[in-house]
């Protein structure tokens, strides 16, 4: 069948991402960062978070890919009233208690690519030197799927306050698709659900 001559829409699935930057964490033991309000066409699937000291980002001779733990003990993602991860991580990097964060990092490939084998770039010991925090929120209840979504991140530390001049980056990965009509060249975003 020749689809070029017909006025049919071709559905094209893809993932897109948005990068957000929080110039500095407040010097408190907990902070909440409101990222965005997302519509039903762009619901978050994964959130990747990295902390950097401002001194590492602003100088050319410093490595811009070097992240820090920022003495974080817990990170939670709120999509309206849904919380990810459900259980608190209770991290303590000084005592090498960071298995929940590494587990999410290690299993990101299997969730994102849908494959059984994982090949993380960092092993458990290397992760301590350059941690990146990943939250998988791909399994969402119907209430989240059918409405606008407020995206917020909560950070906590075991200390009295976060280190001074700590910058935060958040990368949100969305699943979405668009339809393309070859006859008239129109493109339109479509909901996955």
C-alpha positions, -999 to +999 in steps of 0.1 A: +000+000+000+013+034-009+011+056+022+026+087+005-004+093-017-029+089+012-036+115+039-026+092+068-007+102+099+025+084+109+031+082+146+067+088+156+077+080+192+107+097+208+121+109+241+130+144+248+147+161+277+147+194+296+177+206+317+172+228+347+197+246+369+194+257+405+222+282+410+226+274+447+210+253+473+199+272+504+221+267+534+195+246+553+190+210+561+162+206+536+152+224+504+124+220+479+128+230+442+098+235+420+109+226+385+079+230+363+043+222+356+041+196+329+011+187+307-003+153+298+018+153+266+051+156+285+050+135+317+084+128+332+098+093+330+133+098+345+150+124+365+188+127+366+202+150+393+238+162+398+253+185+424+284+206+418+303+231+437+301+265+420+339+268+420+340+237+397+315+251+371+327+287+367+364+281+359+376+268+326+404+247+340+380+228+363+363+196+350+326+204+343+316+168+345+328+164+382+299+160+406+298+159+444+276+142+470+267+176+486+262+155+518+227+147+506+209+120+526+176+118+506+162+130+473+125+127+466+106+136+434+070+148+437+046+145+407+015+161+423+009+139+453+029+109+440+063+104+455+094+088+439+111+068+453+085+057+478+110+046+504+136+071+517+172+064+507+188+074+540+222+080+524+254+086+544+283+089+520+309+093+548+300+058+560+297+044+524+259+039+528+247+048+494+235+015+479+199+028+471+213+056+450+238+033+432+211+007+426+190+033+407+221+045+388+230+009+379+195-001+368+189+030+347+200+013+315+176-016+318+147+008+325+156+033+298+167+010+270+146-020+280+175-044+282+184-071+307+221-065+310+234-034+327+268-019+320+272+011+343+302+034+336+310+036+373+314+008+398+302+011+434+335+026+446+339+050+416+303+062+421+313+077+455+338+100+437+313+112+410+277+105+420+247+111+397+213+105+412+186+089+391+149+086+399+128+063+378+092+076+377+081+057+346+054+038+364+027+064+372-008+060+385-037+070+362-043+102+382-009+115+371-014+104+335-046+123+329-038+157+344-012+185+345+017+176+367+036+198+392+072+186+393+091+192+426+123+179+441+130+177+478+166+175+491+177+166+526+210+164+544+220+148+577+241+178+586+227+212+598+230+226+563+241+219+527+276+230+517+278+266+507+277+274+469+263+241+458+247+241+423+221+216+413+213+203+378+181+183+370+176+166+336+140+155+330+135+128+303+100+127+288+083+101+266+062+117+239+053+112+203+041+133+174+022+125+142+034+135+108+012+138+077+033+132+046+007+147+022+004+181+038+036+181+059+018+189+092+033+178+125+013+176+158+021+165+193+000+136+206-005+121+240+008+087+247-024+077+266 
